[in-house]
Amino acid sequence: MTDKQTQEQANESNTIKNPEDWTTGDEPMTGAQRSYLKTLSEEAKVEFDENLTKAEASKRIDELQRQTGRGVEQNKSQSA
C-alpha cells in the first residue's frame, strides 16, 4: 500500500464517525452548528430547534442539507 492510500484511509477513519458514538454528542450544539442549522431551517422552511445536542444537530444538518441541496457538491467530493 502506498503512503497516499494509507493517508486516505486514515483520514476517512478519523473524520467519519457516527454522531451516536461522539463522546461529546450529548453536549449543546456548537455556535457554528446553531448558525448553519438556523440558515438551513430557514431555507427549508422548517422550525429551528435551538435545544438540540451536538449529535442531534449534526444529524439534522445532514437531513436539511439533503432537503435543500446544500452540501451536495462537498459530499460528492468526499465520497469520490
N, CA, C and O atoms as CSV, one atom per row, in Angstrom:
chain,resi,resn,atom,element,x,y,z
A,1,MET,N,N,0.851,-1.171,0.000
A,1,MET,CA,C,0.000,0.000,0.000
A,1,MET,C,C,0.897,1.235,0.000
A,1,MET,O,O,1.904,1.287,0.706
A,2,THR,N,N,0.519,2.216,-0.794
A,2,THR,CA,C,1.314,3.437,-0.882
A,2,THR,C,C,1.005,4.355,0.290
A,2,THR,O,O,0.004,4.186,0.986
A,3,ASP,N,N,1.885,5.330,0.493
A,3,ASP,CA,C,1.652,6.298,1.563
A,3,ASP,C,C,0.362,7.081,1.343
A,3,ASP,O,O,-0.349,7.399,2.296
A,4,LYS,N,N,0.064,7.390,0.079
A,4,LYS,CA,C,-1.152,8.131,-0.229
A,4,LYS,C,C,-2.386,7.324,0.167
A,4,LYS,O,O,-3.319,7.871,0.754
A,5,GLN,N,N,-2.397,6.039,-0.147
A,5,GLN,CA,C,-3.537,5.188,0.219
A,5,GLN,C,C,-3.672,5.101,1.735
A,5,GLN,O,O,-4.782,5.160,2.266
A,6,THR,N,N,-2.563,4.962,2.423
A,6,THR,CA,C,-2.583,4.876,3.879
A,6,THR,C,C,-3.150,6.151,4.475
A,6,THR,O,O,-3.964,6.101,5.397
A,7,GLN,N,N,-2.723,7.294,3.952
A,7,GLN,CA,C,-3.215,8.577,4.452
A,7,GLN,C,C,-4.700,8.751,4.172
A,7,GLN,O,O,-5.436,9.242,5.028
A,8,GLU,N,N,-5.153,8.353,2.980
A,8,GLU,CA,C,-6.574,8.464,2.650
A,8,GLU,C,C,-7.418,7.620,3.597
A,8,GLU,O,O,-8.473,8.063,4.051
A,9,GLN,N,N,-6.967,6.420,3.893
A,9,GLN,CA,C,-7.703,5.552,4.808
A,9,GLN,C,C,-7.705,6.136,6.216
A,9,GLN,O,O,-8.723,6.082,6.906
A,10,ALA,N,N,-6.584,6.690,6.646
A,10,ALA,CA,C,-6.506,7.298,7.975
A,10,ALA,C,C,-7.440,8.499,8.062
A,10,ALA,O,O,-8.127,8.683,9.067
A,11,ASN,N,N,-7.465,9.306,7.022
A,11,ASN,CA,C,-8.352,10.470,7.013
A,11,ASN,C,C,-9.801,10.049,7.084
A,11,ASN,O,O,-10.586,10.664,7.806
A,12,GLU,N,N,-10.174,9.013,6.352
A,12,GLU,CA,C,-11.554,8.545,6.366
A,12,GLU,C,C,-11.942,8.016,7.739
A,12,GLU,O,O,-13.031,8.311,8.230
A,13,SER,N,N,-11.084,7.254,8.350
A,13,SER,CA,C,-11.433,6.660,9.632
A,13,SER,C,C,-11.489,7.696,10.745
A,13,SER,O,O,-12.198,7.495,11.731
A,14,ASN,N,N,-10.766,8.789,10.612
A,14,ASN,CA,C,-10.759,9.819,11.640
A,14,ASN,C,C,-11.848,10.862,11.454
A,14,ASN,O,O,-12.242,11.519,12.418
A,15,THR,N,N,-12.336,11.024,10.245
A,15,THR,CA,C,-13.288,12.097,10.006
A,15,THR,C,C,-14.730,11.630,9.917
A,15,THR,O,O,-15.648,12.436,10.071
A,16,ILE,N,N,-14.943,10.369,9.674
A,16,ILE,CA,C,-16.311,9.870,9.552
A,16,ILE,C,C,-16.628,9.046,10.792
A,16,ILE,O,O,-16.136,7.931,10.968
A,17,LYS,N,N,-17.468,9.630,11.647
A,17,LYS,CA,C,-17.834,8.950,12.878
A,17,LYS,C,C,-19.314,9.212,13.128
A,17,LYS,O,O,-19.784,10.345,13.021
A,18,ASN,N,N,-20.022,8.178,13.453
A,18,ASN,CA,C,-21.444,8.278,13.722
A,18,ASN,C,C,-21.675,9.194,14.923
A,18,ASN,O,O,-21.042,9.009,15.962
A,19,PRO,N,N,-22.575,10.184,14.802
A,19,PRO,CA,C,-22.832,11.087,15.924
A,19,PRO,C,C,-23.192,10.382,17.233
A,19,PRO,O,O,-22.899,10.899,18.311
A,20,GLU,N,N,-23.822,9.212,17.150
A,20,GLU,CA,C,-24.144,8.477,18.383
A,20,GLU,C,C,-22.892,8.026,19.124
A,20,GLU,O,O,-22.934,7.750,20.323
A,21,ASP,N,N,-21.769,7.954,18.395
A,21,ASP,CA,C,-20.517,7.498,19.001
A,21,ASP,C,C,-19.650,8.638,19.524
A,21,ASP,O,O,-18.574,8.395,20.071
A,22,TRP,N,N,-20.105,9.879,19.362
A,22,TRP,CA,C,-19.318,11.018,19.826
A,22,TRP,C,C,-19.333,11.050,21.352
A,22,TRP,O,O,-20.386,10.888,21.968
A,23,THR,N,N,-18.178,11.256,21.955
A,23,THR,CA,C,-18.126,11.342,23.416
A,23,THR,C,C,-18.745,12.641,23.918
A,23,THR,O,O,-19.177,12.713,25.068
A,24,THR,N,N,-18.793,13.663,23.078
A,24,THR,CA,C,-19.391,14.945,23.462
A,24,THR,C,C,-20.730,15.175,22.769
A,24,THR,O,O,-21.225,16.302,22.739
A,25,GLY,N,N,-21.310,14.136,22.221
A,25,GLY,CA,C,-22.545,14.263,21.456
A,25,GLY,C,C,-23.734,14.755,22.248
A,25,GLY,O,O,-24.674,15.305,21.675
A,26,ASP,N,N,-23.709,14.565,23.571
A,26,ASP,CA,C,-24.845,14.993,24.384
A,26,ASP,C,C,-24.708,16.427,24.885
A,26,ASP,O,O,-25.582,16.923,25.596
A,27,GLU,N,N,-23.617,17.094,24.518
A,27,GLU,CA,C,-23.435,18.498,24.883
A,27,GLU,C,C,-24.283,19.374,23.966
A,27,GLU,O,O,-24.683,18.930,22.890
A,28,PRO,N,N,-24.563,20.609,24.374
A,28,PRO,CA,C,-25.322,21.512,23.492
A,28,PRO,C,C,-24.586,21.728,22.168
A,28,PRO,O,O,-23.359,21.664,22.104
A,29,MET,N,N,-25.369,21.988,21.108
A,29,MET,CA,C,-24.750,22.213,19.802
A,29,MET,C,C,-23.791,23.404,19.875
A,29,MET,O,O,-23.929,24.287,20.721
A,30,THR,N,N,-22.828,23.400,18.972
A,30,THR,CA,C,-21.844,24.476,18.925
A,30,THR,C,C,-22.457,25.718,18.281
A,30,THR,O,O,-23.530,25.654,17.683
A,31,GLY,N,N,-21.774,26.826,18.409
A,31,GLY,CA,C,-22.231,28.059,17.782
A,31,GLY,C,C,-22.285,27.927,16.268
A,31,GLY,O,O,-23.213,28.420,15.626
A,32,ALA,N,N,-21.290,27.262,15.703
A,32,ALA,CA,C,-21.254,27.067,14.252
A,32,ALA,C,C,-22.432,26.199,13.805
A,32,ALA,O,O,-23.071,26.491,12.793
A,33,GLN,N,N,-22.719,25.136,14.555
A,33,GLN,CA,C,-23.862,24.285,14.217
A,33,GLN,C,C,-25.163,25.092,14.299
A,33,GLN,O,O,-26.020,24.999,13.421
A,34,ARG,N,N,-25.291,25.873,15.355
A,34,ARG,CA,C,-26.502,26.677,15.558
A,34,ARG,C,C,-26.722,27.625,14.379
A,34,ARG,O,O,-27.827,27.710,13.844
A,35,SER,N,N,-25.687,28.322,13.984
A,35,SER,CA,C,-25.787,29.284,12.895
A,35,SER,C,C,-26.160,28.603,11.579
A,35,SER,O,O,-27.067,29.052,10.877
A,36,TYR,N,N,-25.460,27.523,11.248
A,36,TYR,CA,C,-25.710,26.828,9.984
A,36,TYR,C,C,-27.083,26.161,9.994
A,36,TYR,O,O,-27.795,26.179,8.990
A,37,LEU,N,N,-27.447,25.579,11.118
A,37,LEU,CA,C,-28.746,24.916,11.225
A,37,LEU,C,C,-29.890,25.921,11.109
A,37,LEU,O,O,-30.931,25.625,10.522
A,38,LYS,N,N,-29.689,27.097,11.667
A,38,LYS,CA,C,-30.715,28.131,11.546
A,38,LYS,C,C,-30.885,28.532,10.083
A,38,LYS,O,O,-32.010,28.685,9.605
A,39,THR,N,N,-29.771,28.703,9.373
A,39,THR,CA,C,-29.826,29.038,7.947
A,39,THR,C,C,-30.534,27.951,7.155
A,39,THR,O,O,-31.413,28.239,6.342
A,40,LEU,N,N,-30.146,26.691,7.394
A,40,LEU,CA,C,-30.769,25.575,6.678
A,40,LEU,C,C,-32.264,25.479,6.985
A,40,LEU,O,O,-33.073,25.215,6.095
A,41,SER,N,N,-32.619,25.692,8.239
A,41,SER,CA,C,-34.034,25.626,8.640
A,41,SER,C,C,-34.851,26.684,7.919
A,41,SER,O,O,-35.962,26.420,7.458
A,42,GLU,N,N,-34.289,27.891,7.824
A,42,GLU,CA,C,-34.986,28.966,7.110
A,42,GLU,C,C,-35.156,28.615,5.636
A,42,GLU,O,O,-36.229,28.819,5.069
A,43,GLU,N,N,-34.104,28.089,5.016
A,43,GLU,CA,C,-34.175,27.719,3.600
A,43,GLU,C,C,-35.181,26.599,3.360
A,43,GLU,O,O,-35.888,26.597,2.353
A,44,ALA,N,N,-35.241,25.647,4.288
A,44,ALA,CA,C,-36.153,24.510,4.139
A,44,ALA,C,C,-37.567,24.846,4.632
A,44,ALA,O,O,-38.499,24.054,4.486
A,45,LYS,N,N,-37.699,26.036,5.218
A,45,LYS,CA,C,-38.993,26.477,5.756
A,45,LYS,C,C,-39.523,25.505,6.818
A,45,LYS,O,O,-40.694,25.124,6.819
A,46,VAL,N,N,-38.612,25.123,7.717
A,46,VAL,CA,C,-38.978,24.268,8.844
A,46,VAL,C,C,-38.566,24.968,10.139
A,46,VAL,O,O,-37.739,25.880,10.137
A,47,GLU,N,N,-39.149,24.528,11.217
A,47,GLU,CA,C,-38.869,25.128,12.517
A,47,GLU,C,C,-37.438,24.832,12.952
A,47,GLU,O,O,-36.934,23.726,12.759
A,48,PHE,N,N,-36.797,25.825,13.537
A,48,PHE,CA,C,-35.446,25.677,14.085
A,48,PHE,C,C,-35.558,25.302,15.554
A,48,PHE,O,O,-36.196,26.011,16.332
A,49,ASP,N,N,-34.945,24.196,15.931
A,49,ASP,CA,C,-34.955,23.737,17.322
A,49,ASP,C,C,-33.621,24.104,17.948
A,49,ASP,O,O,-32.595,23.505,17.628
A,50,GLU,N,N,-33.632,25.083,18.835
A,50,GLU,CA,C,-32.386,25.568,19.430
A,50,GLU,C,C,-31.906,24.713,20.600
A,50,GLU,O,O,-30.872,25.019,21.194
A,51,ASN,N,N,-32.623,23.663,20.939
A,51,ASN,CA,C,-32.269,22.840,22.092
A,51,ASN,C,C,-31.631,21.500,21.724
A,51,ASN,O,O,-31.578,20.595,22.556
A,52,LEU,N,N,-31.150,21.366,20.494
A,52,LEU,CA,C,-30.542,20.105,20.065
A,52,LEU,C,C,-29.149,19.933,20.666
A,52,LEU,O,O,-28.459,20.907,20.969
A,53,THR,N,N,-28.756,18.680,20.828
A,53,THR,CA,C,-27.389,18.376,21.237
A,53,THR,C,C,-26.481,18.434,20.011
A,53,THR,O,O,-26.957,18.582,18.885
A,54,LYS,N,N,-25.188,18.318,20.233
A,54,LYS,CA,C,-24.239,18.296,19.112
A,54,LYS,C,C,-24.584,17.178,18.127
A,54,LYS,O,O,-24.616,17.396,16.916
A,55,ALA,N,N,-24.839,15.990,18.654
A,55,ALA,CA,C,-25.133,14.837,17.800
A,55,ALA,C,C,-26.447,15.034,17.061
A,55,ALA,O,O,-26.528,14.758,15.864
A,56,GLU,N,N,-27.474,15.507,17.753
A,56,GLU,CA,C,-28.771,15.736,17.113
A,56,GLU,C,C,-28.664,16.816,16.038
A,56,GLU,O,O,-29.253,16.692,14.964
A,57,ALA,N,N,-27.913,17.869,16.329
A,57,ALA,CA,C,-27.725,18.954,15.361
A,57,ALA,C,C,-27.009,18.446,14.121
A,57,ALA,O,O,-27.360,18.828,13.005
A,58,SER,N,N,-26.016,17.598,14.299
A,58,SER,CA,C,-25.285,17.053,13.165
A,58,SER,C,C,-26.208,16.251,12.258
A,58,SER,O,O,-26.161,16.391,11.036
A,59,LYS,N,N,-27.040,15.416,12.854
A,59,LYS,CA,C,-27.984,14.619,12.066
A,59,LYS,C,C,-29.015,15.505,11.366
A,59,LYS,O,O,-29.382,15.256,10.218
A,60,ARG,N,N,-29.474,16.530,12.062
A,60,ARG,CA,C,-30.459,17.453,11.477
A,60,ARG,C,C,-29.841,18.230,10.319
A,60,ARG,O,O,-30.493,18.452,9.299
A,61,ILE,N,N,-28.590,18.641,10.475
A,61,ILE,CA,C,-27.881,19.337,9.395
A,61,ILE,C,C,-27.800,18.438,8.172
A,61,ILE,O,O,-28.080,18.883,7.059
A,62,ASP,N,N,-27.422,17.188,8.361
A,62,ASP,CA,C,-27.351,16.245,7.234
A,62,ASP,C,C,-28.707,16.127,6.542
A,62,ASP,O,O,-28.794,16.142,5.315
A,63,GLU,N,N,-29.745,16.011,7.334
A,63,GLU,CA,C,-31.102,15.870,6.797
A,63,GLU,C,C,-31.508,17.107,5.995
A,63,GLU,O,O,-32.050,16.989,4.896
A,64,LEU,N,N,-31.243,18.290,6.548
A,64,LEU,CA,C,-31.639,19.520,5.869
A,64,LEU,C,C,-30.756,19.814,4.661
A,64,LEU,O,O,-31.211,20.440,3.703
A,65,GLN,N,N,-29.513,19.376,4.694
A,65,GLN,CA,C,-28.660,19.530,3.513
A,65,GLN,C,C,-29.232,18.717,2.357
A,65,GLN,O,O,-29.269,19.192,1.222
A,66,ARG,N,N,-29.672,17.506,2.637
A,66,ARG,CA,C,-30.285,16.687,1.590
A,66,ARG,C,C,-31.558,17.355,1.074
A,66,ARG,O,O,-31.814,17.382,-0.130
A,67,GLN,N,N,-32.339,17.885,1.989
A,67,GLN,CA,C,-33.613,18.507,1.635
A,67,GLN,C,C,-33.407,19.772,0.799
A,67,GLN,O,O,-34.154,20.010,-0.150
A,68,THR,N,N,-32.404,20.584,1.141
A,68,THR,CA,C,-32.195,21.858,0.451
A,68,THR,C,C,-31.199,21.757,-0.702
A,68,THR,O,O,-31.118,22.668,-1.525
A,69,GLY,N,N,-30.441,20.665,-0.771
A,69,GLY,CA,C,-29.423,20.536,-1.808
A,69,GLY,C,C,-28.098,21.162,-1.417
A,69,GLY,O,O,-27.139,21.095,-2.186
A,70,ARG,N,N,-28.022,21.763,-0.251
A,70,ARG,CA,C,-26.765,22.334,0.235
A,70,ARG,C,C,-25.820,21.211,0.637
A,70,ARG,O,O,-26.249,20.176,1.146
A,71,GLY,N,N,-24.544,21.423,0.406
A,71,GLY,CA,C,-23.555,20.439,0.805
A,71,GLY,C,C,-23.444,19.263,-0.131
A,71,GLY,O,O,-22.613,18.382,0.091
A,72,VAL,N,N,-24.261,19.218,-1.182
A,72,VAL,CA,C,-24.262,18.090,-2.102
A,72,VAL,C,C,-22.921,17.967,-2.806
A,72,VAL,O,O,-22.364,16.872,-2.880
A,73,GLU,N,N,-22.394,19.064,-3.322
A,73,GLU,CA,C,-21.105,19.027,-4.024
A,73,GLU,C,C,-19.987,18.617,-3.075
A,73,GLU,O,O,-19.114,17.835,-3.453
A,74,GLN,N,N,-20.000,19.127,-1.865
A,74,GLN,CA,C,-18.987,18.779,-0.872
A,74,GLN,C,C,-19.062,17.290,-0.553
A,74,GLN,O,O,-18.030,16.622,-0.485
A,75,ASN,N,N,-20.258,16.767,-0.359
A,75,ASN,CA,C,-20.414,15.349,-0.056
A,75,ASN,C,C,-19.962,14.469,-1.210
A,75,ASN,O,O,-19.384,13.404,-0.990
A,76,LYS,N,N,-20.219,14.906,-2.447
A,76,LYS,CA,C,-19.779,14.145,-3.618
A,76,LYS,C,C,-18.263,14.068,-3.670
A,76,LYS,O,O,-17.706,13.008,-3.955
A,77,SER,N,N,-17.592,15.180,-3.398
A,77,SER,CA,C,-16.124,15.177,-3.476
A,77,SER,C,C,-15.519,14.354,-2.366
A,77,SER,O,O,-14.451,13.773,-2.554
A,78,GLN,N,N,-16.167,14.282,-1.207
A,78,GLN,CA,C,-15.650,13.477,-0.115
A,78,GLN,C,C,-15.802,11.993,-0.401
A,78,GLN,O,O,-14.975,11.198,0.046
A,79,SER,N,N,-16.830,11.604,-1.129
A,79,SER,CA,C,-17.051,10.187,-1.390
A,79,SER,C,C,-16.313,9.716,-2.644
A,79,SER,O,O,-16.252,8.517,-2.917
A,80,ALA,N,N,-15.765,10.641,-3.393
A,80,ALA,CA,C,-15.048,10.268,-4.622
A,80,ALA,C,C,-13.671,9.710,-4.344
A,80,ALA,O,O,-12.950,9.353,-5.275
